[in-house]
Every structure is written in structure tokens, then in C-alpha cells.
Amino acid sequence: MSEDLSILPVPDASHSLSYHLSRASAKVAGFLEVGLQGAANTERAYTSDLKSYVTFCEQHGFVAVPADVDTLTEYVAYLASEKPVSDTLGGGGKKKRKGQQPLIRPHSLATIKRHLAAIRKAHQFAGHRLPATLDALNIVMEGIARTLGKRQEQAQAFTVDELKQAIRRIDLETSAGLRDRALLLLGFAGAFRRSELVDLNIEQLEFTERALLVHLSKSKTNQYGAVEDKAIFYAPNADFCPVRCLRAWLGLLGRTTGPLFVKIPRAAPGQMAAPSDKRLSDISINKLVQKRLGPAYSAHSLRVSFVTIAVLNGQSHKAIKNQTKQKTDAMIERYTQLNNVVSYNAAQSLGL
């Protein structure tokens, strides 16, 4: 991420990261770079957010670094506003018809907060602090939260029956079918984030008599490299067993190292396509889930569905967190989709 942050117009070069690295010993420089890193997915998002922020500042005559409160309030207000395509950064979109311009929806509250986190990190790189008094920014953010709604849009949860129906529809005579079945079952049973599925390597898998252990060295909530394990258990029905289905996919891959879920090129009619060695991307995993489960779902539905079904089955928050690696019970409550007032209501069990 350090190369991408060079786009920021830092007025004094002595405050740049390169200056600090050149002055530091090799050991200190290494720790400095690692300390300012995050999960790969977050780094990519921060890079995109910072490009948007710098472009906004250039177009409106603001100084990006160091930023003042006015710059930050104007930027978050911009992100929170519905706007025509031509008003977006780098816009110039075509009108559908004369006098009518397609609109871009406001960013979500979570995305706006991520933009601010990226800006804060950029200031760290440049040796600056954000303004000490941010009351105005806090008030604007409160207004944005009330306007957009504090409840974030959540990926829809599916049922186990819906997942099984989707698995039954997959053509297992194709390479993509074997891969997709393994990914859906592993992603659900392991409550994986899509970034974790993207980054998985075969050598992180350990098959034991009781379960498959997946060793994760880094994730969104584990930035320090301590290995965390997920346990994936055998299922009675081989058609829906995440461990057996993963073994079938590994048999097709025919190797013991490298990326687990990869792209599959087209093959001649009647032939089984040979998997490539190129990882699936975040976007392609999302499309895969929507193709197999339906457009109402996303890759995050694998994780949300695990939490929701586990809660309905009476599992403790501790048992759920052992798999999801979430740090707080509040996150489980946020993920659990039990908002249907008729289906999930204690008033059904009053004994009247």
C-alpha cells in the first residue's frame, strides 16, 4: 500500500514515508511498513478511497494532507449525497435522454467511515495528525447516520434447504461445478469471509480423522499473524459434505500447494476444463454465489447464514465465535437475521 499512498500531495517531503524509511535502520523500516499494513482487502479499499479523496480535493481546491475540518466535512457530505453520474469524481457519464441524468446512490455509512479511516492512515504516513477538534465532523457524521440509517445493509441469509437445492442443481461433470460446490460448502461451514476464500492456499489445509482444519495466518480481525484455525466437519451425506467435496476438487487440481480456488478456462465441448493457477477474485466469488444461489445473495451470505442458522440451532455465542473469529457478541447480533416478526417471536411460546 505504501506505493499507492505516494499519490497524496504532501507539501513537505521530509514528512513522507520514504523519508522516514531512509532515515530508519533496516529493522525499524521493516517494522514501520508492516505496522501500517492491514488485511489485503482493506489495503485495496484504502487505496481506492484515497484516490477518490485526493481527486475530490484537487477538484475543489482543498489541501488533502494535512486536512482541516472543512475539507473533511465537505468530503463526507459529498460521499453521503445522491448525485448525477456526471457529478461523480472522474464523471462525465452519458445522459439516458435529454434533460435526464442517472443518479448514483449515496455511499453507506460503513463505507464513509472506511474512507475516513483511510485518510487517517494517510496522515500517519505523512507524519501528520488529523485536526484535534473534530466536533463539526462528528456532528456532520451524526447527521449522515440519521439520514442514511444507522442499520447497515446486510447480506441476505439463506436456509440449509436452499443451499442443498442449489448444490443439487450444480453440474458435477464440469470443473466449475466441482469447484463451486466445494467453495459454497466450505465457505458456509467455515463462516469464511470472501477475502479469506480468495487467499486460501492448499498447504493451509490439514485433514484429520475428525475434521478438516484450515489454518489462517491473517484475516480482517487478526492483523498480527497469529495462526487461527477453523474446523470443518464431515457431514453424513457425501453430496453435502464440505470435506469430501473439497477433496473431490483437490483431486481435480492435482497439486499440493498454491491457491485453492482458481479460475477455470473454457474447454472444448465434452472435455473437462483444466483449472488454472490464477486465484478467483473477490468479485468473481460474489458472482459465483449469485449464480448458484440467486441474485438476492452475495458472498457475505455464506458467513451471515452460518451465524443465523447456528443461533437458531441453539449454539452459544462462544461456539459461534470459535468459527467466525468475531471478537464480540454484538457482532453476532448484527449478523443474525432474525427480524421477521412472525417467524421469530417469543410471543409464539407464551403457553396461552
C-alpha positions as CSV (number, residue, x, y, z in Angstrom):
1,M,0.0,0.0,0.0
2,S,3.0,2.4,0.5
3,E,3.5,2.9,-3.2
4,D,-0.2,3.9,-3.7
5,L,-0.1,6.4,-1.0
6,S,2.6,8.4,-2.9
7,I,-0.4,10.0,-4.8
8,L,-1.0,12.2,-1.8
9,P,0.2,15.7,-2.3
10,V,2.3,16.0,0.8
11,P,3.7,19.6,0.9
12,D,6.9,18.8,2.8
13,A,8.9,15.8,1.5
14,S,10.6,15.4,4.9
15,H,7.2,14.2,6.2
16,S,6.9,11.4,3.6
17,L,7.1,7.7,4.3
18,S,10.1,7.4,2.1
19,Y,12.0,10.0,4.2
20,H,11.2,8.1,7.4
21,L,12.3,4.8,5.8
22,S,15.5,6.3,4.5
23,R,16.4,7.6,8.0
24,A,15.4,4.5,9.8
25,S,17.6,1.4,10.2
26,A,16.6,-1.6,8.1
27,K,15.0,-3.3,11.1
28,V,13.0,-0.2,12.1
29,A,11.9,0.4,8.5
30,G,10.6,-3.1,8.2
31,F,8.5,-2.7,11.4
32,L,7.2,0.7,10.2
33,E,6.0,-0.7,6.9
34,V,4.4,-3.8,8.4
35,G,2.8,-1.6,11.2
36,L,1.0,0.5,8.6
37,Q,-0.3,-2.5,6.7
38,G,-3.6,-4.3,7.1
39,A,-5.6,-7.1,5.5
40,A,-5.1,-7.2,1.8
41,N,-8.7,-6.4,1.1
42,T,-8.6,-3.4,3.4
43,E,-5.5,-2.1,1.8
44,R,-7.1,-2.3,-1.6
45,A,-10.1,-0.4,-0.4
46,Y,-8.0,2.2,1.4
47,T,-6.0,2.8,-1.9
48,S,-9.2,3.3,-3.8
49,D,-10.7,5.6,-1.1
50,L,-7.5,7.8,-1.0
51,K,-7.6,8.2,-4.8
52,S,-11.2,9.4,-4.5
53,Y,-10.3,11.7,-1.7
54,V,-7.3,13.3,-3.5
55,T,-9.3,13.8,-6.7
56,F,-12.0,15.5,-4.7
57,C,-9.5,17.8,-3.0
58,E,-7.9,18.7,-6.4
59,Q,-11.2,19.4,-8.0
60,H,-12.4,21.6,-5.1
61,G,-9.2,23.4,-4.2
62,F,-8.7,21.7,-0.8
63,V,-5.4,20.5,0.7
64,A,-5.5,16.8,1.1
65,V,-2.7,16.4,3.7
66,P,-2.8,17.9,6.2
67,A,-6.6,18.2,6.1
68,D,-8.6,20.7,8.0
69,V,-12.1,20.1,9.4
70,D,-13.8,21.9,6.5
71,T,-12.2,19.6,4.0
72,L,-13.3,16.5,5.8
73,T,-16.9,17.7,6.4
74,E,-17.2,18.6,2.7
75,Y,-15.8,15.3,1.6
76,V,-18.1,13.1,3.8
77,A,-21.1,15.2,2.8
78,Y,-20.2,14.6,-0.8
79,L,-20.0,10.8,-0.2
80,A,-23.3,10.8,1.6
81,S,-25.2,12.7,-1.1
82,E,-27.1,11.3,-4.1
83,K,-25.6,12.8,-7.2
84,P,-25.8,12.6,-11.0
85,V,-23.2,10.4,-12.8
86,S,-21.6,13.5,-14.3
87,D,-21.0,14.9,-10.8
88,T,-19.0,11.9,-9.6
89,L,-15.3,12.1,-9.4
90,G,-13.9,11.4,-12.9
91,G,-17.5,11.5,-14.1
92,G,-18.9,12.6,-17.4
93,G,-21.4,9.9,-17.8
94,K,-23.8,10.0,-20.7
95,K,-27.4,11.1,-20.1
96,K,-30.0,8.5,-20.8
97,R,-32.2,11.1,-22.6
98,K,-32.2,14.8,-22.9
99,G,-32.6,16.6,-19.5
100,Q,-32.4,13.4,-17.5
101,Q,-29.2,12.2,-15.7
102,P,-28.9,8.8,-14.0
103,L,-28.2,9.1,-10.3
104,I,-25.6,7.5,-8.1
105,R,-26.8,6.3,-4.7
106,P,-25.1,7.7,-1.6
107,H,-22.3,5.7,0.0
108,S,-23.2,3.6,3.0
109,L,-22.3,4.8,6.5
110,A,-19.8,2.0,6.8
111,T,-18.1,3.0,3.6
112,I,-17.9,6.6,4.6
113,K,-16.3,5.6,7.9
114,R,-13.8,3.5,6.0
115,H,-12.9,6.5,3.8
116,L,-12.1,8.5,7.0
117,A,-10.0,5.6,8.3
118,A,-8.0,5.6,5.1
119,I,-7.5,9.4,5.4
120,R,-6.4,9.0,9.0
121,K,-3.8,6.3,7.9
122,A,-2.6,8.6,5.1
123,H,-1.9,11.3,7.7
124,Q,0.1,8.7,9.8
125,F,2.2,8.0,6.7
126,A,2.9,11.7,6.2
127,G,3.7,12.4,9.8
128,H,0.5,14.5,10.5
129,R,-2.4,14.2,12.8
130,L,-5.9,15.0,11.9
131,P,-7.3,18.2,13.5
132,A,-7.6,17.8,17.2
133,T,-11.1,19.4,17.4
134,L,-13.4,17.4,15.1
135,D,-16.7,18.4,16.7
136,A,-18.0,19.7,13.4
137,L,-17.1,16.5,11.7
138,N,-18.7,14.4,14.4
139,I,-21.9,16.4,14.1
140,V,-22.0,16.0,10.3
141,M,-21.4,12.3,10.7
142,E,-24.2,12.0,13.1
143,G,-26.5,13.8,10.6
144,I,-25.3,11.4,7.9
145,A,-26.0,8.4,10.2
146,R,-29.6,9.6,10.8
147,T,-30.2,10.4,7.2
148,L,-28.8,7.1,5.8
149,G,-30.0,5.0,8.7
150,K,-27.6,3.5,11.2
151,R,-28.5,-0.1,10.3
152,Q,-26.2,-1.2,7.6
153,E,-27.5,-3.1,4.6
154,Q,-26.8,-6.8,5.4
155,A,-26.3,-9.7,3.0
156,Q,-29.3,-11.9,3.0
157,A,-29.2,-15.2,4.8
158,F,-30.2,-18.5,3.1
159,T,-31.5,-21.7,4.7
160,V,-29.8,-25.1,4.7
161,D,-32.6,-26.4,2.4
162,E,-31.9,-23.5,0.0
163,L,-28.2,-24.3,0.0
164,K,-28.9,-28.0,-0.7
165,Q,-31.2,-27.2,-3.5
166,A,-28.5,-25.0,-5.1
167,I,-25.9,-27.8,-4.7
168,R,-28.3,-30.3,-6.4
169,R,-28.6,-28.0,-9.4
170,I,-24.8,-27.9,-10.0
171,D,-23.4,-29.9,-12.9
172,L,-20.7,-32.0,-11.3
173,E,-19.4,-33.2,-14.7
174,T,-17.7,-29.9,-15.1
175,S,-14.6,-28.4,-13.4
176,A,-16.6,-25.3,-12.4
177,G,-19.2,-27.4,-10.8
178,L,-16.8,-29.3,-8.6
179,R,-15.1,-26.0,-7.6
180,D,-18.3,-24.2,-6.9
181,R,-19.8,-27.0,-4.8
182,A,-16.6,-27.1,-2.7
183,L,-16.4,-23.3,-2.3
184,L,-20.1,-22.9,-1.3
185,L,-19.9,-25.7,1.3
186,L,-16.6,-24.7,2.7
187,G,-17.5,-21.0,2.7
188,F,-20.7,-21.8,4.6
189,A,-19.4,-24.4,7.0
190,G,-16.3,-22.3,7.8
191,A,-18.1,-19.0,8.0
192,F,-15.4,-17.6,5.7
193,R,-15.1,-14.0,4.5
194,R,-14.7,-13.9,0.8
195,S,-11.2,-12.3,1.2
196,E,-10.2,-15.4,3.2
197,L,-11.6,-17.7,0.5
198,V,-9.6,-15.8,-2.1
199,D,-6.4,-16.0,-0.2
200,L,-6.6,-19.7,0.8
201,N,-3.7,-22.0,-0.2
202,I,-3.8,-25.8,-0.3
203,E,-1.0,-26.0,2.2
204,Q,-3.2,-24.4,4.8
205,L,-5.5,-27.5,4.8
206,E,-4.9,-30.3,7.3
207,F,-7.2,-33.3,7.0
208,T,-7.6,-35.3,10.3
209,E,-9.9,-38.2,11.2
210,R,-12.4,-35.9,13.0
211,A,-12.3,-32.8,10.8
212,L,-10.6,-30.7,8.3
213,L,-8.5,-27.9,10.0
214,V,-7.9,-24.7,8.0
215,H,-5.0,-22.7,9.3
216,L,-5.4,-19.0,8.8
217,S,-2.4,-16.8,9.5
218,K,-4.1,-13.5,8.8
219,S,-7.6,-12.1,8.5
220,K,-9.6,-8.9,8.9
221,T,-9.8,-9.3,12.7
222,N,-6.3,-11.0,13.0
223,Q,-3.7,-8.5,11.9
224,Y,-0.8,-9.9,13.8
225,G,-0.2,-13.2,12.1
226,A,-1.2,-15.5,15.0
227,V,-2.4,-18.7,13.4
228,E,-6.2,-19.2,13.8
229,D,-7.9,-22.5,13.0
230,K,-11.3,-23.2,11.6
231,A,-12.7,-26.7,11.9
232,I,-14.8,-28.2,9.1
233,F,-16.6,-31.3,10.0
234,Y,-17.7,-34.3,7.9
235,A,-21.4,-34.4,7.0
236,P,-23.4,-37.7,6.8
237,N,-24.5,-37.1,3.2
238,A,-21.4,-37.1,0.9
239,D,-23.2,-34.8,-1.6
240,F,-23.3,-32.0,1.0
241,C,-20.1,-32.9,3.0
242,P,-17.7,-29.9,2.8
243,V,-14.7,-32.1,3.5
244,R,-15.4,-34.8,0.9
245,C,-16.5,-32.2,-1.7
246,L,-13.3,-30.3,-1.1
247,R,-11.3,-33.5,-1.6
248,A,-13.0,-34.0,-4.9
249,W,-12.0,-30.5,-6.0
250,L,-8.4,-31.1,-4.8
251,G,-8.3,-34.3,-6.8
252,L,-9.1,-32.3,-9.9
253,L,-6.5,-29.7,-9.1
254,G,-3.8,-32.4,-8.9
255,R,-1.3,-30.4,-6.8
256,T,-0.5,-30.0,-3.1
257,T,0.5,-26.3,-3.0
258,G,-0.7,-23.0,-4.3
259,P,-4.1,-21.2,-4.5
260,L,-7.1,-23.3,-3.6
261,F,-9.9,-21.7,-5.6
262,V,-8.9,-20.7,-9.0
263,K,-10.2,-19.6,-12.4
264,I,-11.2,-22.2,-15.0
265,P,-10.6,-21.5,-18.7
266,R,-13.0,-22.7,-21.3
267,A,-12.6,-26.2,-22.6
268,A,-13.5,-28.0,-25.8
269,P,-17.0,-29.5,-25.8
270,G,-17.2,-32.7,-24.0
271,Q,-13.9,-32.2,-22.2
272,M,-13.2,-31.4,-18.5
273,A,-11.5,-28.0,-18.3
274,A,-8.1,-27.9,-16.6
275,P,-8.1,-25.4,-13.7
276,S,-5.6,-22.6,-14.0
277,D,-3.3,-21.4,-11.2
278,K,-4.9,-17.9,-11.0
279,R,-6.9,-17.1,-7.9
280,L,-10.6,-16.2,-8.0
281,S,-11.1,-12.5,-7.2
282,D,-13.5,-11.0,-4.6
283,I,-15.8,-10.0,-7.4
284,S,-15.7,-13.4,-9.1
285,I,-16.6,-15.2,-5.8
286,N,-19.5,-12.8,-5.3
287,K,-20.7,-13.6,-8.9
288,L,-20.3,-17.3,-8.2
289,V,-22.5,-17.2,-5.2
290,Q,-25.2,-15.2,-7.0
291,K,-25.1,-17.6,-10.0
292,R,-25.6,-20.7,-7.7
293,L,-27.9,-19.3,-5.0
294,G,-29.6,-16.4,-6.8
295,P,-29.2,-12.6,-7.2
296,A,-30.6,-11.9,-3.7
297,Y,-27.5,-13.3,-2.1
298,S,-23.8,-12.4,-2.0
299,A,-20.5,-13.9,-0.9
300,H,-21.1,-12.5,2.5
301,S,-24.3,-14.5,2.7
302,L,-22.2,-17.6,3.4
303,R,-21.0,-16.1,6.7
304,V,-24.3,-14.4,7.6
305,S,-26.2,-17.7,7.0
306,F,-23.7,-19.6,9.2
307,V,-24.3,-17.2,12.1
308,T,-28.1,-17.1,11.7
309,I,-28.5,-20.9,11.4
310,A,-26.1,-21.5,14.3
311,V,-28.2,-19.2,16.6
312,L,-31.4,-20.8,15.5
313,N,-29.9,-24.2,16.4
314,G,-29.2,-23.0,19.9
315,Q,-25.4,-22.7,19.6
316,S,-23.7,-20.5,22.2
317,H,-22.0,-17.2,21.1
318,K,-18.7,-18.7,22.3
319,A,-19.1,-21.7,19.9
320,I,-20.0,-19.4,17.0
321,K,-17.1,-17.1,17.7
322,N,-14.7,-20.1,17.6
323,Q,-15.6,-20.5,14.0
324,T,-16.3,-16.9,12.8
325,K,-13.4,-15.4,14.8
326,Q,-15.6,-12.5,15.7
327,K,-14.4,-10.7,18.8
328,T,-17.7,-9.6,20.4
329,D,-21.2,-10.8,20.9
330,A,-22.5,-7.6,19.4
331,M,-21.1,-8.7,16.0
332,I,-23.1,-11.9,16.2
333,E,-26.2,-9.9,17.0
334,R,-25.6,-7.7,14.0
335,Y,-25.0,-10.7,11.7
336,T,-28.0,-12.7,12.9
337,Q,-31.0,-12.1,10.6
338,L,-34.0,-12.9,12.8
339,N,-36.0,-9.8,12.1
340,N,-39.2,-11.4,10.8
341,V,-41.7,-10.5,13.5
342,V,-43.9,-13.5,12.6
343,S,-41.3,-16.2,12.2
344,Y,-39.1,-15.3,15.1
345,N,-41.0,-14.0,18.1
346,A,-41.1,-15.1,21.7
347,A,-44.8,-14.4,21.7
348,Q,-45.3,-17.7,20.0
349,S,-44.3,-19.6,23.1
350,L,-46.3,-17.9,25.9
351,G,-48.4,-21.0,26.6
352,L,-51.8,-19.3,26.2
